[in-house]
């Protein structure tokens, strides 16, 4: 019988450590999602299963001379050493497999994941700060200024026509410094991102009113 303390160590090595490595790697490429502690723990355990099973097969093959000893009732040190070897290999499998699984995200890393100012400013920061709305002031290359609520934006580097989608309340000022034109509640605008020279963002935590928009 395995003592409780040894069983706890083995469970951590095989069911927690590889999944933690995988989730850490995933966090580099995917937006953070708010979840319960139970769901996060379950996700880590399930992420550990496949790497641990593959590692166990490899370790048992390489250490097949130990198998009779383990079947006969190995001592606690033997069990811990075998589990440590399996866990180390499982963590390595999880780490290397993340490079294959997230290959697309790594190609987009400069624009969508860790290095993207646009992605952080329009998606991650509002979620982390609890902002309910993001008001965008977009200045175009020709001097035109659009203001409205952020709804969506393209982030994929393979997308040939990347755009910024703004919702009411919308306002527009032409590049020659003319007066501000206000649009109705049913108006939306799609702005090509390659025509945007700068973005100014305003984060709102409550309900948005027309006066929340900066004046032109």
N, C-alpha and C positions, 0 to 999 in steps of 0.2 A: 504494500500500500504506500502511496506517495504522501508524505507529510504535507499538511496544509501550506506551510511556508514554501516548500519546494514546488508544490502545485501552482501556487500563486506566481512564482517566478517563471515557471514554464508557460503558464497562460499569458503572462505579459509578453514574454519573448516571442511567442508564436501567434498570438491573437491581437496584440496591440501594436508592437513595434513596427512590423511591416506596413500595417495600415496607416500608422502615423506618418511614416516616410512618404507613402503615397499621397495622403491628404495634404502634407506640407508642399509637395511638388505641385499638386493640383491648384493650391492656393496661389501659386505664382502665375498661373495662366487663366484662371477663372475668377469672376467676381465673387466676393464674399457673400454668403447667404446666411441670413439669421435663422437659426434652428435651435431646437431644444438640446439639452445635454444628452438625453437618452438617444435621440436620433443621431447625434454626432458620434456617440460611442458605438451605436449599431453600424454606422457607416464605416467606422475605422475597423471594426471586427470583420465585416464582410470584405473590406479591402485587403485584409490580411490573409483570408482563406486561400486564395489561389497561389500567391507567392509562397506561403508556408507549405502548401501541399507539394508544389514543385520542388521547393528546397528540400523537403523531407525525403522525396524520392531520390534526389541526387545524393544527399548525405547518407542515406541508408545504403545506396549503391557503393559509395566511396568507402564507407565504414562498415561494410557487410561483415567484417570479422567481429564487430561489436554486437551484431544482432543476437547471436546466441546468449551473450552475456545479458543483454537487455531483456530477452525473453525469460531468462532464468531468474530475473529479479535484480536489477542493477542497483547500485548504491546511489544515494542522492547526488554526490559529485558527478558520477557518470551521466546521470539524467540531465543535470544542469549543463554539463559540457556539450552533450549531444544537442540539447535545445539551443544553446548559445550558438553553436555552429550552424544549426538550421535557421535560426533567426537572422544571423548575419547574412547568410546567403539569400534569405527571403527579402531582407531589406535591400540588398543589392539588386535583386530581380525587380522589386518595386521601383527602385530608383531608375534603373536602366529602361524599364518598360514605359516609364513616364515620358521619356524622350521620343518613343515611338508613338504612344497614344496621343500626346499633345504636340505632334509635329506641326499641325496646322497652326495652332496657337503660338508656337515658337516663331513661325514665319511672320505672324502678325504682331509679335511682341513689341516692336517699336511703335505700333499704332494702337493696339487694343489692350494689351495686358499691363505688365509692370511699368513700361516706359511711356505710356500714352497719357499726355496731359489732358487731351480731349476726353478720353474715356474716364479718367479719374474725376475730372471736373464735372462732367455731365451725368455720371452714373454712380461711381463709388462714393464720392464726397457727399452728395445728397442723401444716400442711403445711410452712411455712417453718421451724418449730422442730424438726421431726422427731418430734413427739409422735405416739404410736401410739393413744392413747385420750384422750378428753375426758370427765371426770366433771362432771356438771352438778348443781348444787343450785338448784332452782327454787322460789322462794317465791311463793305465789299471793296474790291479793287478800284471800282469807278467812283468811290466815295459815298455810294448809297448806304443808308443805315436802316436796318430792319430791327424791330423789337417785338418779342412775343414769347410765349411759353414753350420751352423745349418739350417735344414729344418723342422724337427719335432721331437717330443719325446713323449713317453707314460707317462701319469701322473696318470692314474687310479690305485688306490691301489688294486683293484680286478683283474687287469691284471697280469697274472702269468709270462709273459715274456715281461718285459718293456725294451724298446730299445731307442737308440739315433740315428737319421738319419742324416748323414752328406753328403753334396754335394760337387762337385768340386769348387775350386781346392783342391785336396786331397794330403796329404803326410803322410808317415808312417815311423817310426823309430822303429826298433826292440828293445826288452828289453835288449839286450847285448851291447847296445851303438853303433850299426852298423851305416852305412850311411843311409841317408834319401832317401826313394823311393818316387818318384813323380808319380802321376796317371794322366790319361787323362781326357778330358772334359766330357767323357761319363761314368766315373766311380763314383759310389756311395758306401757308406758303412753303414751298420746297426750294431751298437755296443750294446751289452747287458749292461744295466745300472748296473746290479749287478756285472759286471766285471770292472767297472770304479772306480778308487781310488781317482781321482781328476779331476777337470775341470778348465781350464783357458779360459776366454772369452775376445774377442776384438770386440768393437762396431765400425762400419764404417758407416758414414753418406752418402757417395757418392757411385759411382760405384766401384765394387771390381776388383782389378787387382791381378795378380799372386804375385807381390811383397808385397802385403798386408799380406801374410802369414808369420808368424814368421819363421825364419831360424832354421833348425834342429841343 
